[in-house]
């Protein structure tokens, strides 16, 4: 029973991530796209953790942790690139 609830929650997070995909494609500015990509990455981490809990595979939590760190590094590097590319900022 709990496995179905966890998988249902994972499905809900995947569906919510589609909003982030739409925002990534149609975002008018680069910061909008960065936030949407970060949102999608966070949802992927949550989905991996929910699936790991549903199937009883604790090793998948390590994958979620590594993906979370990569998501953080991606947002930091894109933000740094954005700041460096604009004149007069910092």
C-alpha positions as CSV (number, residue, x, y, z in Angstrom):
1,X,0.0,0.0,0.0
2,X,2.7,2.5,0.9
3,X,4.6,1.6,-2.3
4,X,1.6,2.8,-4.4
5,X,1.4,6.0,-2.4
6,X,5.1,6.7,-2.9
7,X,4.9,5.9,-6.6
8,X,1.8,8.1,-7.0
9,X,3.7,11.0,-5.3
10,X,6.6,10.4,-7.7
11,X,4.2,10.6,-10.6
12,X,2.7,13.8,-9.3
13,X,6.2,15.3,-9.1
14,X,6.9,14.3,-12.7
15,X,3.7,15.9,-13.8
16,X,4.5,19.1,-11.9
17,X,8.0,19.1,-13.5
18,X,6.2,19.6,-16.9
19,X,5.4,23.1,-15.7
20,X,9.1,23.7,-15.3
21,X,9.8,22.3,-18.8
22,X,7.3,24.8,-20.2
23,X,8.9,27.6,-18.2
24,X,12.4,26.6,-19.4
25,X,11.3,26.7,-23.1
26,X,9.2,29.9,-22.9
27,X,11.0,31.8,-20.1
28,X,11.5,35.4,-21.3
29,X,14.8,35.8,-19.5
30,X,17.8,33.7,-18.6
31,X,17.1,33.9,-14.8
32,X,13.7,32.4,-15.4
33,X,15.2,29.5,-17.3
34,X,17.8,28.9,-14.6
35,X,15.2,28.8,-11.9
36,X,13.1,26.4,-14.0
37,X,16.0,24.1,-14.6
38,X,16.8,24.2,-10.8
39,X,13.2,23.4,-10.1
40,X,13.3,20.4,-12.5
41,X,16.5,19.2,-11.0
42,X,15.1,19.4,-7.5
43,X,12.0,17.4,-8.6
44,X,14.2,14.8,-10.2
45,X,16.0,14.3,-6.8
46,X,12.7,14.0,-5.0
47,X,11.4,11.5,-7.6
48,X,14.6,9.4,-7.3
49,X,14.3,9.4,-3.5
50,X,10.6,8.4,-3.6
51,X,11.2,5.6,-6.1
52,X,14.1,4.4,-3.9
53,X,11.8,4.3,-0.9
54,X,9.1,2.6,-2.8
55,X,11.3,-0.2,-4.1
56,X,13.4,-0.5,-1.0
57,X,16.7,0.3,-2.7
58,X,18.8,2.5,-0.4
59,X,21.6,2.7,-3.0
60,X,19.5,4.9,-5.2
61,X,19.6,7.6,-2.4
62,X,23.3,8.0,-3.2
63,X,22.4,8.7,-6.8
64,X,19.8,11.3,-5.6
65,X,22.5,13.0,-3.5
66,X,25.0,13.1,-6.3
67,X,22.3,14.5,-8.6
68,X,21.4,17.2,-6.0
69,X,25.1,18.3,-5.8
70,X,25.3,18.4,-9.6
71,X,22.1,20.4,-9.8
72,X,23.6,22.9,-7.2
73,X,26.8,23.2,-9.2
74,X,24.9,23.8,-12.4
75,X,22.9,26.6,-11.0
76,X,26.0,28.2,-9.4
77,X,27.9,28.0,-12.7
78,X,25.1,29.4,-14.8
79,X,24.6,32.2,-12.3
80,X,28.4,33.0,-12.5
81,X,28.3,32.9,-16.3
82,X,25.3,35.3,-16.2
83,X,27.0,37.8,-13.9
84,X,30.3,37.7,-15.9
85,X,28.5,38.2,-19.2
86,X,26.7,41.4,-18.1
87,X,28.6,44.7,-18.0
88,X,28.5,46.7,-14.9
89,X,27.3,43.9,-12.6
90,X,29.6,43.3,-9.6
